Amino acid sequence: MTRRTVAALVIATAIPLTACAIGERPSFDTSSPFSGEETGDPNIDAVLAKLDSQTEGPYTATYLVTVNLGGTVTEAVVAREPGRRSVTANGVRYLDEQGQRQTCRLDAATPCEAEWQAQYVSDTIINPDFAGDAAARRLRRDAAASIAPTVLEQSTVAGQPATCVTIAVPGGNVQYCVLDNGAVGRIVDSDVQIDLQSYLTTVDPALFSPT
C-alpha cells in the first residue's frame, strides 16, 4: 500500500467522525429523528406536550419573525380551523386543506403551486411550518444540546397565558413559549426570534383565499 493510499483512507475515516462531533444546527427543516419522542427533561417535555397536541382552532395568530443574521423582520399570519390552516408571509400564502397543500402568491401573477414551496420565504421566516410541527422538531434538537438544568416558568405572551422553557446550549440560552392550546407564543434561538403579537379565536375567511 502506497503512502498516497494510506493518506486517502485516513481522510475518508476522519470525515464522518468530524460530522458527528459537530452535530446539526437547530433548524426549521422538514425531517427529524426525534419526532414524537419525549426528551426525558420534564420541563422541556411539558412544553413539547402542548406543541405536539396543538389545537386545530379556530384561531388567528400574528407573529413577528426576526432572522438574526441581517435583522430581517417579517410579519406572518397563521390561521387554523379544523381540517385546514393558512400561513401568510412576504406576499405568499401557504394553504393546507385536509392535507392537500399549495403555495399561492397574493399578487395572483402565477397560479398556485402544489405543495409548500419553502424557498419563497426561506430568507424571512425560515420555513412556512415555523409555528407547526417544525417548532417541536427544533425544540427537540435544542434539548439534545442542553448543557445545564432547564428552567420552566409561566408567562404571558400577547395577553395569553403561556408556558416557557429556557435551555442553556453552547453559545447561550434559547427559549420556547407555548400557549395552553399548543400555539407557539415565542421562540428565541440562535438564528431566529419569533414573537406572537396578537391572538384571536376567530378566523377571517379571506385568509384561506389563494389571492
N, C-alpha and C positions, 0 to 999 in steps of 0.2 A: 504493500500500500504506500502510495507516494505521500509526501508532505502536503501537497495540494488537496488530496482526497481526505486526509485526516482533518485538515482545517475546515473543509466543507461540512464534514459530519459534525464537528463541534458547533459550528454556527447553526446548523439545522436543529440540533438538540437544544440549543440555548434559547431560540426564538420563542417556542411555546412556554417555556418557564418564565420568561420575561413578561409575556402577556398575562399569565396567571397572577404574577406578583402585582402588576399594575391594577388589574381589575377593570370593571366597566364603570364609566361615569354615569350617574343618575340621569335619566332622560325620559322623555315622553314618547318612547318608541312603542311599537305595537306587539312586542313579544317579551316574555319574562319567564324564567324558570320558577319564580316564586308565586305565580298566580294562584290565589285562593288559599294560600298557606298562612298559618299563624307564625309569628316570629319567635314566640317564647317570652317576649317582653310584654308584661301586662299593660303597660302604658301605651305602647305602640299598637298592641292588638285591640285596645279599647277604641282607638281611632279607626283602625282598619275594619273593625266590625261594622262601624257605621258606613264607611265608604263602600264596603262590599255589599251592603244591603240598601243602597241608595234608593229612595223613593222614586216612582215614576211621575210624581207630580199630582196635580198641575202646579208648576211654579215657573217663574222667570227670574233668573239671576244675572245681574250685570257686573262684570269684572273689569278691573284694570290690570293688564298684564304687562309687566316691565321686564324686558330682556336686559340683563345686567351688562352684557357686552354691547356697548353702544348706547344703552339707555333708551331704547325704543319703547314707547308706551302705547298700548293699543287697547281700545275698549272692545270687549267681547260679550255677547249676549247669549245666554244659554236658556232655552225654553224646553220644558218637558211636560208631556201629557202621557197617560197610559198608552203604550204602544208606539209612541213616536217622540222624537226630540229634534231640536234645531240648534245649531251653533252658528252665530253670525259675527264675522270679524273681517276688517280690512276689505270690505266690499265683496266678500264671499259668504255664501250661506251653505252650510252643510246640513243636509236633511237625512233623517233616518226614520222611515215609516215601516214598522213591523219587520225590521231587519234589512230592508231594502235601502241602501244608501246612495245618495247622489250629491254632487257638488255643483252649485249654481252661482254664477256671477250676477250680482244685483243689477248691473247695467244692462243685462239681457243681450249683450253683444254676441254671445255664443250660447249654444244650447247647453243644458245641464249635462254633466259628465257622470258616468257610472262610478260608484264607489266614492270614498272620501279622498280627494286629491290634496294631501297634506302640504305639498310643495308650495301651494299658493299662499300659505300663511306661516311657513316654517321660520321666517326671519322676524315674525312679530308675536305669535302666540305659541311657538314651539310645535304644537300639534292640535288639530281640532278636537281631540278627545281629552284635552287637558283637564277638564272637570269631570271626566268619567272614569273608566277603568284605568286610564293611564296614570291618574293620581295615586291609586292604590299600588300600581306597579312601582312607581317612583318611590313611594314611602317604604316599600319592602326592600328596595335596593339601598336606600339610606339606612334602614335598620341593620342591614348586613355590614355596614361600615361604621356602626356605632362604636365609640371608644370610651364611653363613660355612662353612668346611670342616666336614664331619661327622666324628664320632668313632665307630669301631666297636670293640667290646670283647666279650670272652667273660665271662659271668657265671653265677650260679646263682640260680634262682628257684624257690622252694618245693622245694628239693632237686634240681632238674632243671637240666642244662646248658642255657644259653640264649645266643643271640647278640643283642646290643643295639646299636642305633644312636642316637646323640644328635644332634639337629638344632637349630641356632640359627635361630629365626624371630623376626620382630618381636614384642617383648613378652617374650622369654625362650627357654628351651630346652624341647624336647619329646623324649621318649624312647620307643622301641619295642623290646621284647624278645620274641623268639620261640624256642620250644623247637626241638630238632632235627627233630621231626616236623611242624613248622609250627603247632603250637598257640600261641595267644597267651600270653605269660608276663607281660608288663607293658606298659601304655600310660600315659604321663604326658603329658597335653596341657593346653591352657589351660582347658578346661571339664570335664574328667573325668580320673580316675585309676583304672586297672584293675589289680588285683594278684592274681595266681594264689596261692591259699592251699594247695591240695592237688591232687595229680595221681595218678590211679590208672590202671592199664592194664586195668581191668575195668569193667563196667557193670552196675548194678542194673536188672533188667528193669522194676522199678516206675517208673523214670524215663521210660519210654515209655508209661505208663498215662495216660489222659486225666484221671484223678482221683487 
